[in-house]
């Protein structure tokens, strides 16, 4: 009987050198009415992507009612003084274009994309929406009804309930604490409320236009001037917001979800904004902890212990403040075990320098994700917009990968000790209190709420 020849060990080939990024040429301009512009050439396909940002969102108007900026954005899309909602849809189909309007905590935006041959008609439509939205009453009522259904549905989502409670804990009286309206607030909305928000936020002095695509920048700039140049309007007055609560000690906030067979865990603490010089090193530290699929948290409570399918962590930067959070949906019987491992991995990063090989893997991942994001016009637009809206240094994007590569184990140790505030971490658990309250109490004083945000006990 013939013997089988031994197989040769096959080594994994080393990674090739990282490719250099060829950054597109950028043109910066500002119209006399205050509208700022960034244009970037990308000639890979005969298309363009753009976004007209406004530097205000929910945080500016939440004192009047929560959700007004978001609903304003939804209704802006439904008609202008020159076009009905149906005409807008027909024009977009004819142009082969896409367009959407959105609002977040700190910005509102009109995003659009189309073929380069049709840049002028699409920009004229964007101009109409920014200046002459009509807010038809029938469309307002339709969007309000839809929002009401969304609000009702949110109350059944453990993920939403956890986010709502954590934001209230972390931000207190600050507008960032409010992420969604109540049913009563939605029912009280008036069309005039949206018009007031529109007139305040959608102004040229408050705007920033970013376009990436296959075009001649000087020709586009002349076109923008001819379309938007006579638009008038000042930016909103600056508003002072309350300071954040000083959170000392670890506390647990249990949102009672009767009959739930699993528990949504969400931990958080205050962190930083994009302007912080610690953003890049903290981003790498987070990637290693729970921000990547091969991170320590995923390897521990997903791959090794099987407590959850998709644990993750992230740093969420808002304009004035930021926060670090960790989330996982787990079986009720392993809530305490999951929290134990979450804190174990946090404290390990705060105690022991990261091994060189693990650090190199995290650097390859973060640098690679950044590079992949630059492969499309949309990805480039996102990077340019983030840099511009946060007033980052002119060479921030070009220097990003080198700064990631330059970080060492002690840099990550310092970030973990500074921002992974284990001793003062706030813990939210959404689940059936009869099954999880005793487990939650192992990690701090427990306060219990219902899914409407009412305090049930402590």
Sine and cosine of phi, psi and omega as CSV:
sin_phi,cos_phi,sin_psi,cos_psi,sin_omega,cos_omega
0.00,0.00,0.81,-0.58,-0.05,-1.00
-0.93,0.36,0.67,-0.74,0.06,-1.00
-1.00,0.05,0.51,-0.86,-0.03,-1.00
-0.99,0.11,0.75,-0.66,0.01,-1.00
-0.91,0.42,0.65,-0.76,0.02,-1.00
-0.89,0.46,0.63,-0.78,0.02,-1.00
-0.97,0.23,0.62,-0.78,0.05,-1.00
-0.98,0.20,0.66,-0.75,0.06,-1.00
-0.92,0.39,0.76,-0.65,-0.01,-1.00
-0.96,-0.26,0.90,-0.44,-0.01,-1.00
-0.99,0.14,0.44,-0.90,0.06,-1.00
-0.99,0.17,0.83,-0.56,-0.03,-1.00
-0.91,0.42,0.54,-0.84,0.01,-1.00
-0.93,0.37,0.41,-0.91,0.06,-1.00
-0.90,0.43,0.62,-0.78,0.09,-1.00
-0.96,0.27,0.26,-0.97,-0.01,-1.00
-0.89,0.46,0.60,-0.80,-0.01,-1.00
-0.91,0.41,0.73,-0.69,-0.03,-1.00
-0.95,0.31,0.59,-0.81,0.06,-1.00
-0.95,0.31,0.56,-0.83,0.06,-1.00
-1.00,-0.05,0.80,-0.60,0.10,-1.00
-1.00,-0.07,0.97,-0.24,-0.08,-1.00
-0.98,0.20,0.72,-0.70,0.02,-1.00
-0.92,0.39,0.46,-0.89,0.05,-1.00
-0.92,0.39,0.72,-0.70,-0.02,-1.00
-0.91,-0.41,0.64,-0.77,0.06,-1.00
-0.89,-0.46,0.82,-0.57,0.03,-1.00
-0.95,-0.31,0.67,-0.74,0.00,-1.00
-0.47,-0.88,0.24,-0.97,0.06,-1.00
-0.55,-0.83,0.81,-0.59,0.02,-1.00
-0.97,0.23,0.29,-0.96,-0.03,-1.00
-0.90,0.44,-0.38,0.92,0.01,-1.00
-1.00,0.10,0.04,1.00,0.05,-1.00
0.98,-0.18,-0.15,0.99,-0.01,-1.00
-0.93,0.37,0.83,-0.56,0.01,-1.00
-1.00,-0.08,0.49,-0.87,-0.13,-0.99
-0.65,-0.76,0.67,-0.74,0.20,-0.98
-0.77,-0.63,0.83,-0.56,0.04,-1.00
-0.89,-0.47,0.71,-0.70,0.01,-1.00
-0.74,-0.67,0.76,-0.65,-0.02,-1.00
-0.99,0.14,0.75,-0.66,0.09,-1.00
-0.58,-0.82,0.98,-0.21,-0.18,-0.98
-0.99,-0.16,0.33,0.94,-0.05,-1.00
-0.93,0.36,-0.56,0.83,0.04,-1.00
-0.66,-0.75,0.43,-0.90,-0.06,-1.00
-0.99,0.16,0.82,0.57,-0.01,-1.00
-0.72,-0.70,0.11,-0.99,0.13,-0.99
-0.56,-0.83,0.46,-0.89,0.09,-1.00
-0.80,-0.60,0.68,-0.73,-0.02,-1.00
-0.62,-0.79,0.30,-0.95,0.07,-1.00
-0.50,-0.87,0.80,-0.60,0.09,-1.00
-0.99,-0.17,0.96,-0.27,-0.04,-1.00
-1.00,-0.02,0.50,-0.86,0.19,-0.98
-0.84,-0.54,0.72,-0.69,-0.18,-0.98
-0.99,0.15,0.59,0.81,0.03,-1.00
-0.52,-0.85,0.50,-0.87,0.03,-1.00
-0.45,-0.89,-0.64,-0.77,-0.08,-1.00
-0.86,0.52,-0.62,0.78,-0.07,-1.00
-0.87,0.49,-0.52,0.85,-0.03,-1.00
-0.94,0.34,-0.60,0.80,-0.18,-0.98
-0.92,-0.40,0.10,1.00,-0.08,-1.00
-0.92,0.39,-0.35,0.94,0.05,-1.00
-0.91,0.42,-0.39,0.92,0.05,-1.00
-0.99,0.11,-0.75,0.66,0.09,-1.00
-0.14,-0.99,0.51,-0.86,-0.01,-1.00
-0.98,0.21,0.66,-0.75,0.08,-1.00
1.00,0.00,0.04,1.00,-0.05,-1.00
-0.92,0.40,-0.66,0.75,-0.02,-1.00
-0.91,0.42,-0.62,0.79,0.01,-1.00
-0.91,0.41,-0.71,0.70,0.00,-1.00
-0.94,0.35,-0.57,0.82,0.08,-1.00
-0.84,0.54,-0.72,0.69,0.01,-1.00
-0.87,0.49,-0.66,0.75,-0.01,-1.00
-0.89,0.46,-0.65,0.76,-0.06,-1.00
-0.99,0.17,-0.47,0.88,0.09,-1.00
-0.80,0.60,-0.61,0.79,-0.07,-1.00
-0.94,0.35,-0.20,0.98,-0.21,-0.98
-0.99,-0.16,0.13,0.99,0.07,-1.00
0.38,-0.92,0.49,-0.87,0.09,-1.00
-0.83,-0.56,0.02,-1.00,0.04,-1.00
-0.92,0.39,-0.28,0.96,-0.02,-1.00
-0.95,-0.32,-0.30,0.95,-0.08,-1.00
-0.65,-0.76,0.66,-0.75,0.12,-0.99
-0.99,0.17,0.15,-0.99,0.06,-1.00
-0.85,0.53,-0.68,0.74,0.00,-1.00
-0.91,0.42,-0.64,0.76,0.03,-1.00
-0.90,0.43,-0.62,0.78,0.05,-1.00
-0.87,0.49,-0.72,0.70,0.00,-1.00
-0.90,0.44,-0.66,0.75,0.01,-1.00
-0.91,0.41,-0.66,0.75,0.02,-1.00
-0.90,0.44,-0.64,0.77,0.02,-1.00
-0.91,0.41,-0.64,0.77,0.05,-1.00
-0.91,0.42,-0.66,0.75,0.00,-1.00
-0.89,0.46,-0.58,0.82,-0.01,-1.00
-1.00,0.07,-0.17,0.99,-0.10,-1.00
0.90,0.43,0.63,0.78,-0.13,-0.99
-0.89,-0.46,0.31,-0.95,0.08,-1.00
-0.86,-0.51,0.54,-0.84,0.02,-1.00
-0.44,-0.90,0.67,-0.74,0.05,-1.00
-0.56,-0.83,0.40,-0.92,0.03,-1.00
-0.80,-0.60,0.70,-0.71,-0.09,-1.00
-0.57,-0.82,0.22,-0.98,0.07,-1.00
-0.53,-0.85,0.65,-0.76,0.09,-1.00
-0.85,-0.53,-0.34,-0.94,-0.02,-1.00
-0.91,0.41,-0.66,0.75,-0.15,-0.99
-0.89,-0.45,-0.20,0.98,-0.02,-1.00
-0.63,-0.78,0.40,-0.92,0.23,-0.97
-0.85,-0.52,0.38,-0.93,-0.09,-1.00
-0.37,-0.93,0.56,-0.83,0.20,-0.98
-0.94,-0.34,0.92,-0.39,-0.01,-1.00
-0.97,-0.25,0.55,-0.83,-0.08,-1.00
-0.42,-0.91,0.40,-0.92,0.03,-1.00
-0.40,-0.92,0.54,-0.84,0.01,-1.00
-0.14,-0.99,-0.07,-1.00,0.05,-1.00
-0.97,0.26,0.60,-0.80,-0.05,-1.00
-0.86,0.52,-0.50,0.86,0.00,-1.00
-0.91,0.42,-0.33,0.94,-0.08,-1.00
-0.90,-0.43,0.47,0.88,-0.03,-1.00
-0.90,0.43,-0.61,0.79,-0.06,-1.00
-0.91,0.41,-0.79,0.61,0.00,-1.00
-0.89,0.46,-0.52,0.86,0.01,-1.00
-0.95,0.31,-0.65,0.76,0.06,-1.00
-0.90,0.43,-0.56,0.83,0.03,-1.00
-0.93,0.37,-0.58,0.82,0.07,-1.00
-0.92,0.38,-0.68,0.73,0.05,-1.00
-0.86,0.52,-0.67,0.74,0.03,-1.00
-0.87,0.49,-0.69,0.72,0.03,-1.00
-0.88,0.47,-0.70,0.72,-0.02,-1.00
-0.91,0.41,-0.60,0.80,-0.02,-1.00
-0.96,0.28,-0.48,0.88,-0.11,-0.99
-0.94,-0.35,-0.53,0.85,-0.21,-0.98
-0.74,-0.67,0.60,0.80,0.09,-1.00
-0.89,0.46,0.66,-0.76,-0.14,-0.99
-1.00,-0.09,-0.37,0.93,-0.04,-1.00
0.78,0.62,0.85,0.53,0.03,-1.00
-0.83,0.56,0.67,-0.74,-0.09,-1.00
-0.89,0.45,-0.61,0.79,0.02,-1.00
-0.90,0.43,-0.61,0.79,0.02,-1.00
-0.95,0.33,-0.64,0.77,0.06,-1.00
-0.85,0.53,-0.73,0.68,-0.02,-1.00
-0.91,0.42,-0.62,0.79,0.02,-1.00
-0.90,0.43,-0.72,0.70,0.00,-1.00
-0.92,0.40,-0.58,0.81,0.02,-1.00
-0.92,0.40,-0.67,0.75,0.04,-1.00
-0.88,0.47,-0.66,0.75,0.01,-1.00
-0.90,0.43,-0.67,0.75,0.02,-1.00
-0.90,0.44,-0.60,0.80,0.02,-1.00
-0.88,0.47,-0.66,0.75,0.04,-1.00
-0.92,0.40,-0.62,0.79,0.04,-1.00
-0.88,0.47,-0.69,0.73,-0.02,-1.00
-0.89,0.46,-0.66,0.75,0.05,-1.00
-0.89,0.45,-0.67,0.74,-0.03,-1.00
-0.92,0.38,-0.58,0.81,0.00,-1.00
-0.83,0.56,-0.58,0.81,-0.06,-1.00
-0.92,0.39,-0.18,0.98,0.04,-1.00
-0.98,-0.19,-0.02,1.00,-0.07,-1.00
-0.98,-0.18,0.91,-0.41,0.04,-1.00
-0.86,0.52,-0.59,0.81,0.02,-1.00
-0.89,0.46,-0.69,0.72,0.04,-1.00
-0.90,0.43,-0.72,0.69,-0.04,-1.00
-0.87,0.49,-0.61,0.79,0.04,-1.00
-0.92,0.39,-0.71,0.70,0.00,-1.00
-0.89,0.45,-0.67,0.74,0.00,-1.00
-0.87,0.50,-0.73,0.69,-0.03,-1.00
-0.92,0.39,-0.68,0.73,-0.02,-1.00
-0.89,0.45,-0.68,0.73,-0.01,-1.00
-0.89,0.45,-0.62,0.79,0.03,-1.00
-0.91,0.40,-0.62,0.79,0.01,-1.00
-0.93,0.38,-0.73,0.68,-0.08,-1.00
-0.95,0.30,-0.56,0.83,-0.17,-0.99
-0.93,-0.37,-0.13,0.99,0.15,-0.99
0.83,0.56,-0.91,-0.42,-0.03,-1.00
-1.00,-0.03,-0.05,1.00,0.02,-1.00
-0.94,0.34,0.53,-0.85,0.03,-1.00
-0.82,0.57,-0.44,0.90,0.00,-1.00
-0.90,0.43,-0.25,0.97,0.01,-1.00
-0.95,0.31,-0.31,0.95,-0.11,-0.99
-0.97,-0.25,0.89,-0.45,-0.06,-1.00
-0.92,-0.40,-0.19,0.98,-0.02,-1.00
-0.33,-0.94,0.55,-0.83,0.02,-1.00
-0.98,0.21,0.25,-0.97,0.17,-0.99
-1.00,0.07,0.20,-0.98,0.07,-1.00
-0.87,0.49,-0.63,0.78,0.00,-1.00
-0.90,0.44,-0.63,0.78,0.03,-1.00
-0.91,0.41,-0.65,0.76,0.02,-1.00
-0.90,0.43,-0.68,0.74,0.00,-1.00
-0.90,0.44,-0.45,0.89,-0.03,-1.00
-1.00,0.05,-0.14,0.99,0.02,-1.00
-0.84,0.54,0.62,-0.78,0.12,-0.99
-0.85,-0.53,0.50,-0.87,0.05,-1.00
-0.82,0.58,-0.61,0.79,-0.01,-1.00
-0.90,0.43,-0.49,0.87,0.06,-1.00
-0.89,0.46,-0.67,0.74,0.00,-1.00
-0.93,0.37,-0.65,0.76,0.04,-1.00
-0.86,0.50,-0.64,0.77,0.01,-1.00
-0.90,0.43,-0.68,0.74,0.05,-1.00
-0.90,0.44,-0.68,0.73,0.00,-1.00
-0.86,0.51,-0.74,0.67,-0.03,-1.00
-0.91,0.41,-0.52,0.86,-0.04,-1.00
-0.98,0.18,-0.68,0.74,-0.13,-0.99
-1.00,0.01,-0.66,0.75,-0.14,-0.99
-1.00,0.05,0.98,0.19,0.00,-1.00
-0.73,-0.69,0.42,-0.91,-0.04,-1.00
-0.91,0.41,-0.59,0.80,-0.03,-1.00
-0.94,0.35,-0.30,0.95,0.01,-1.00
-0.99,-0.17,0.13,0.99,-0.19,-0.98
-0.94,-0.34,0.34,-0.94,0.03,-1.00
-0.54,-0.84,0.90,-0.43,-0.04,-1.00
-0.98,-0.21,0.83,-0.56,0.06,-1.00
-0.85,-0.53,0.80,-0.60,0.03,-1.00
-0.73,-0.68,0.74,-0.68,0.05,-1.00
-0.82,-0.57,0.77,-0.64,0.04,-1.00
0.19,-0.98,-0.21,-0.98,-0.06,-1.00
-1.00,-0.02,1.00,-0.02,-0.03,-1.00
-0.35,-0.94,0.22,-0.97,0.16,-0.99
-1.00,0.00,0.89,-0.47,-0.13,-0.99
-0.88,0.47,-0.58,0.82,-0.01,-1.00
-0.94,0.34,-0.60,0.80,0.06,-1.00
-0.91,0.40,-0.67,0.74,0.03,-1.00
-0.90,0.43,-0.64,0.77,-0.01,-1.00
-0.89,0.46,-0.66,0.75,0.05,-1.00
-0.90,0.43,-0.62,0.78,0.01,-1.00
-0.91,0.42,-0.69,0.73,0.02,-1.00
-0.88,0.48,-0.68,0.74,0.01,-1.00
-0.88,0.47,-0.66,0.75,-0.03,-1.00
-0.94,0.34,-0.51,0.86,-0.04,-1.00
-1.00,0.05,-0.69,0.72,-0.13,-0.99
-0.97,-0.24,-0.13,0.99,-0.19,-0.98
-0.88,0.47,-0.53,0.85,-0.04,-1.00
-1.00,-0.09,0.17,0.98,0.07,-1.00
-0.95,0.32,0.70,-0.72,-0.04,-1.00
-0.84,-0.54,0.46,-0.89,0.08,-1.00
0.53,-0.85,0.71,-0.71,-0.02,-1.00
-1.00,0.01,0.29,-0.96,0.06,-1.00
-0.98,0.22,0.40,-0.92,-0.02,-1.00
-0.89,0.46,0.44,-0.90,0.05,-1.00
-0.92,0.39,0.60,-0.80,0.03,-1.00
-0.90,0.44,0.54,-0.84,-0.06,-1.00
-0.79,-0.62,0.76,-0.65,0.05,-1.00
-1.00,0.09,0.75,-0.66,-0.01,-1.00
-0.95,-0.32,0.42,-0.91,0.02,-1.00
-0.88,0.47,0.46,-0.89,0.07,-1.00
-0.95,0.30,0.26,-0.97,-0.04,-1.00
-0.99,0.11,0.45,-0.89,0.06,-1.00
-0.91,0.42,0.57,-0.82,0.05,-1.00
-1.00,0.02,0.98,-0.19,-0.14,-0.99
-1.00,-0.06,0.95,-0.31,-0.01,-1.00
-0.90,-0.43,0.79,-0.61,-0.01,-1.00
1.00,0.00,0.47,-0.88,-0.02,-1.00
-1.00,0.09,0.78,-0.62,0.04,-1.00
-0.78,-0.63,0.39,-0.92,-0.02,-1.00
-0.86,-0.50,0.74,-0.67,0.01,-1.00
-0.88,-0.47,0.94,-0.35,-0.08,-1.00
-0.98,-0.20,0.87,-0.49,0.09,-1.00
-0.99,-0.13,0.91,-0.41,-0.10,-0.99
-0.95,0.30,0.85,-0.53,0.02,-1.00
-0.81,-0.58,1.00,0.07,-0.16,-0.99
-0.82,0.57,0.69,-0.72,0.08,-1.00
0.98,0.19,0.00,1.00,-0.03,-1.00
-0.93,0.37,0.69,-0.72,-0.01,-1.00
-1.00,-0.07,-0.12,0.99,0.11,-0.99
-0.66,-0.75,0.22,-0.98,-0.08,-1.00
-0.84,-0.55,0.73,-0.68,0.11,-0.99
-1.00,0.01,0.87,-0.50,0.04,-1.00
-0.97,-0.23,0.70,-0.71,0.07,-1.00
-0.56,-0.83,0.87,-0.49,0.03,-1.00
-0.93,-0.36,0.47,-0.88,0.03,-1.00
-0.30,-0.95,0.33,-0.94,0.11,-0.99
-0.43,-0.90,0.26,-0.97,0.01,-1.00
-0.91,0.42,0.54,-0.84,0.01,-1.00
-0.63,-0.78,-0.73,-0.68,-0.19,-0.98
-0.76,-0.65,0.16,-0.99,0.10,-1.00
-0.98,-0.19,0.08,-1.00,0.00,-1.00
-0.91,0.42,-0.38,0.93,-0.04,-1.00
-0.97,0.24,-0.26,0.97,-0.06,-1.00
-0.92,0.40,0.66,-0.75,0.08,-1.00
-0.91,0.42,-0.23,0.97,0.02,-1.00
-1.00,0.05,0.00,1.00,-0.12,-0.99
-0.86,0.51,-0.73,0.68,-0.05,-1.00
-0.93,0.37,-0.76,0.65,0.03,-1.00
-0.90,0.44,-0.57,0.82,0.05,-1.00
-0.94,0.35,-0.60,0.80,0.05,-1.00
-0.87,0.50,-0.65,0.76,0.03,-1.00
-0.93,0.36,-0.65,0.76,0.03,-1.00
-0.88,0.47,-0.68,0.73,0.03,-1.00
-0.91,0.42,-0.64,0.77,0.02,-1.00
-0.85,0.52,-0.66,0.75,-0.01,-1.00
-0.95,0.31,-0.58,0.81,-0.03,-1.00
-0.96,0.28,-0.85,0.52,-0.07,-1.00
-0.44,-0.90,0.17,0.99,-0.10,-1.00
-1.00,-0.04,-0.04,1.00,0.00,-1.00
-0.77,-0.64,0.32,-0.95,-0.08,-1.00
-0.93,0.37,-0.43,0.90,0.03,-1.00
-0.98,-0.22,0.39,0.92,-0.04,-1.00
-0.95,0.31,0.20,-0.98,-0.03,-1.00
-0.88,0.47,-0.68,0.74,-0.02,-1.00
-0.89,0.46,-0.70,0.72,0.01,-1.00
-0.91,0.42,-0.70,0.71,0.00,-1.00
-0.89,0.45,-0.53,0.85,-0.05,-1.00
-0.98,0.19,-0.91,0.41,-0.18,-0.98
-1.00,-0.01,-0.15,0.99,0.14,-0.99
-0.98,-0.19,-0.88,0.47,-0.15,-0.99
-0.95,0.30,-0.69,0.72,-0.08,-1.00
-0.99,0.14,-0.74,0.67,-0.15,-0.99
-0.97,-0.24,-0.31,0.95,0.05,-1.00
0.92,0.38,0.49,0.87,-0.01,-1.00
-0.97,0.22,-0.45,0.89,-0.13,-0.99
-0.42,-0.91,0.31,-0.95,0.01,-1.00
-1.00,0.01,-0.65,0.76,-0.16,-0.99
-0.64,-0.77,0.94,0.34,0.13,-0.99
-0.95,0.31,0.48,-0.88,0.03,-1.00
-0.33,-0.95,0.31,-0.95,0.10,-1.00
-0.71,-0.71,0.34,-0.94,-0.01,-1.00
-0.26,-0.97,0.36,-0.93,0.11,-0.99
-0.94,-0.33,0.87,-0.49,-0.05,-1.00
-0.97,-0.25,0.94,-0.34,-0.03,-1.00
-1.00,-0.08,0.86,-0.50,0.17,-0.99
-0.98,-0.21,0.09,-1.00,-0.12,-0.99
-0.91,0.42,-0.72,0.70,-0.07,-1.00
-1.00,-0.03,-0.53,0.85,-0.07,-1.00
-0.57,-0.82,0.22,-0.98,0.10,-1.00
-0.65,-0.76,0.16,-0.99,0.05,-1.00
-0.51,-0.86,0.47,-0.88,0.06,-1.00
-0.97,-0.23,0.67,-0.74,-0.02,-1.00
-0.62,-0.79,0.42,-0.91,0.05,-1.00
-0.74,-0.67,0.74,-0.68,-0.04,-1.00
-0.71,-0.71,0.49,-0.87,0.09,-1.00
-0.26,-0.97,0.62,-0.79,0.13,-0.99
-0.96,-0.27,0.87,-0.50,-0.15,-0.99
-0.77,-0.64,0.28,-0.96,0.10,-0.99
-0.91,0.42,0.54,-0.84,-0.06,-1.00
-0.83,0.56,-0.60,0.80,-0.11,-0.99
-0.96,0.28,-0.17,0.98,-0.03,-1.00
-0.88,-0.47,0.42,0.91,0.03,-1.00
-0.88,0.48,-0.77,0.64,-0.01,-1.00
-0.91,0.42,-0.66,0.75,0.00,-1.00
-0.89,0.45,-0.64,0.77,0.00,-1.00
-0.92,0.40,-0.71,0.70,0.02,-1.00
-0.89,0.46,-0.61,0.80,0.04,-1.00
-0.86,0.51,-0.71,0.71,-0.02,-1.00
-0.95,0.31,-0.59,0.81,0.05,-1.00
-0.86,0.50,-0.72,0.70,0.01,-1.00
-0.95,0.30,-0.56,0.83,0.05,-1.00
-0.86,0.51,-0.73,0.68,-0.02,-1.00
-0.93,0.38,-0.59,0.81,0.08,-1.00
-0.88,0.48,-0.76,0.65,-0.08,-1.00
-0.94,0.34,-0.50,0.86,0.06,-1.00
-0.90,0.43,-0.67,0.74,0.03,-1.00
-0.92,0.40,-0.47,0.88,0.03,-1.00
-0.99,0.17,-0.21,0.98,-0.15,-0.99
-0.93,-0.38,-0.59,0.81,-0.16,-0.99
-0.82,-0.58,0.76,-0.64,0.04,-1.00
-0.86,0.52,0.55,-0.84,0.00,-1.00
-0.95,0.33,0.73,-0.69,0.08,-1.00
-0.86,0.51,0.51,-0.86,-0.10,-1.00
-0.86,0.51,-0.67,0.74,-0.05,-1.00
-0.91,0.41,-0.65,0.76,0.02,-1.00
-0.92,0.40,-0.63,0.78,0.05,-1.00
-0.89,0.46,-0.69,0.72,0.00,-1.00
-0.88,0.47,-0.64,0.77,0.05,-1.00
-0.88,0.48,-0.69,0.72,0.00,-1.00
-0.91,0.41,-0.62,0.78,0.04,-1.00
-0.91,0.42,-0.67,0.74,0.04,-1.00
-0.87,0.48,-0.66,0.75,0.00,-1.00
-0.90,0.44,-0.78,0.62,-0.08,-1.00
-0.91,0.42,-0.67,0.74,0.03,-1.00
-0.92,0.40,-0.62,0.78,0.00,-1.00
-0.93,0.38,-0.67,0.75,0.04,-1.00
-0.88,0.47,-0.65,0.76,0.04,-1.00
-0.87,0.49,-0.72,0.69,-0.03,-1.00
-0.91,0.41,-0.67,0.74,0.01,-1.00
-0.87,0.49,-0.60,0.80,-0.01,-1.00
-0.91,0.42,-0.25,0.97,-0.02,-1.00
-1.00,-0.07,0.06,1.00,-0.10,-1.00
-0.98,0.18,-0.23,0.97,-0.03,-1.00
-0.83,-0.55,0.32,-0.95,0.07,-1.00
-0.88,0.47,-0.62,0.78,0.02,-1.00
-0.89,0.46,-0.67,0.75,0.01,-1.00
-0.90,0.44,-0.68,0.73,0.05,-1.00
-0.89,0.46,-0.68,0.73,0.00,-1.00
-0.86,0.50,-0.69,0.73,0.01,-1.00
-0.86,0.51,-0.70,0.71,-0.01,-1.00
-0.92,0.40,-0.70,0.71,-0.01,-1.00
-0.91,0.42,-0.64,0.77,0.00,-1.00
-0.91,0.41,-0.70,0.71,0.02,-1.00
-0.86,0.50,-0.70,0.72,0.00,-1.00
-0.90,0.45,-0.70,0.71,-0.06,-1.00
-0.95,0.32,-0.70,0.71,-0.06,-1.00
-0.93,0.37,-0.41,0.91,0.01,-1.00
-0.98,-0.22,0.14,0.99,0.04,-1.00
0.79,0.61,0.70,0.71,0.01,-1.00
-0.97,0.23,0.34,-0.94,0.00,-1.00
-0.83,0.56,0.47,-0.88,-0.06,-1.00
-0.84,0.54,-0.54,0.84,-0.04,-1.00
-0.98,-0.18,0.29,0.96,-0.10,-1.00
-0.84,0.53,-0.76,0.65,-0.06,-1.00
-0.93,0.38,-0.68,0.73,-0.01,-1.00
-0.90,0.44,-0.54,0.84,-0.07,-1.00
-1.00,-0.03,-0.10,1.00,-0.17,-0.99
-0.84,0.54,-0.79,0.61,-0.09,-1.00
-0.91,0.42,-0.62,0.79,0.03,-1.00
-0.90,0.43,-0.60,0.80,0.01,-1.00
-0.94,0.34,-0.58,0.81,0.08,-1.00
-0.89,0.45,-0.71,0.71,-0.03,-1.00
-0.92,0.40,-0.45,0.89,-0.08,-1.00
-0.99,0.16,-0.17,0.99,-0.06,-1.00
-0.97,0.24,0.59,-0.81,0.01,-1.00
-0.87,-0.49,0.09,-1.00,-0.02,-1.00
-0.81,0.58,-0.62,0.78,-0.02,-1.00
-0.94,0.34,-0.49,0.87,0.08,-1.00
-0.90,0.44,-0.69,0.72,-0.01,-1.00
-0.94,0.35,-0.60,0.80,0.06,-1.00
-0.87,0.50,-0.67,0.74,0.01,-1.00
-0.91,0.42,-0.64,0.77,0.02,-1.00
-0.91,0.42,-0.69,0.72,0.00,-1.00
-0.89,0.47,-0.66,0.75,0.00,-1.00
-0.93,0.36,-0.51,0.86,-0.06,-1.00
-0.99,0.13,-0.62,0.79,-0.18,-0.98
-0.89,-0.46,-0.39,0.92,0.05,-1.00
-1.00,0.05,0.97,0.24,-0.21,-0.98
-0.98,0.19,0.96,0.29,-0.14,-0.99
-0.85,0.53,-0.68,0.73,-0.08,-1.00
-0.92,0.39,-0.45,0.89,-0.04,-1.00
-0.91,-0.41,0.29,0.96,-0.02,-1.00
-0.92,0.39,0.70,-0.71,0.04,-1.00
-1.00,-0.08,0.73,-0.68,-0.14,-0.99
-0.90,-0.43,0.82,-0.57,0.10,-1.00
-0.92,-0.40,0.74,-0.67,0.11,-0.99
-0.77,-0.64,0.75,-0.66,0.02,-1.00
-0.91,-0.41,0.92,-0.40,-0.03,-1.00
-0.02,-1.00,-0.13,-0.99,-0.01,-1.00
-0.97,0.24,0.91,-0.41,-0.11,-0.99
-0.88,0.48,-0.51,0.86,-0.01,-1.00
-0.90,0.44,-0.46,0.89,-0.05,-1.00
-0.99,-0.13,-0.37,0.93,-0.14,-0.99
-0.84,-0.54,-0.16,0.99,-0.11,-0.99
-0.90,0.44,-0.67,0.74,0.00,-1.00
-0.90,0.44,-0.61,0.79,0.04,-1.00
-0.91,0.40,-0.70,0.72,-0.02,-1.00
-0.89,0.46,-0.58,0.82,-0.06,-1.00
-0.91,0.42,-0.29,0.96,0.07,-1.00
-0.92,0.38,-0.27,0.96,-0.13,-0.99
-0.92,-0.40,0.09,1.00,0.05,-1.00
0.51,-0.86,0.12,-0.99,0.06,-1.00
-0.87,0.50,0.73,-0.68,-0.09,-1.00
-0.97,-0.25,0.75,-0.66,0.16,-0.99
-0.89,-0.45,0.72,-0.69,-0.12,-0.99
-0.93,-0.36,0.71,-0.70,0.00,-1.00
-0.80,-0.59,0.38,-0.93,0.19,-0.98
-1.00,-0.03,0.00,-1.00,-0.09,-1.00
-0.97,0.23,0.03,1.00,0.10,-0.99
-0.98,-0.17,-0.02,1.00,0.01,-1.00
1.00,0.00,0.14,0.99,0.01,-1.00
-0.99,0.13,0.70,-0.72,0.01,-1.00
-0.96,0.30,0.84,-0.55,0.00,-1.00
-0.99,-0.12,-0.44,0.90,-0.01,-1.00
0.25,-0.97,0.12,-0.99,0.00,-1.00
-0.68,-0.73,0.00,0.00,0.00,0.00
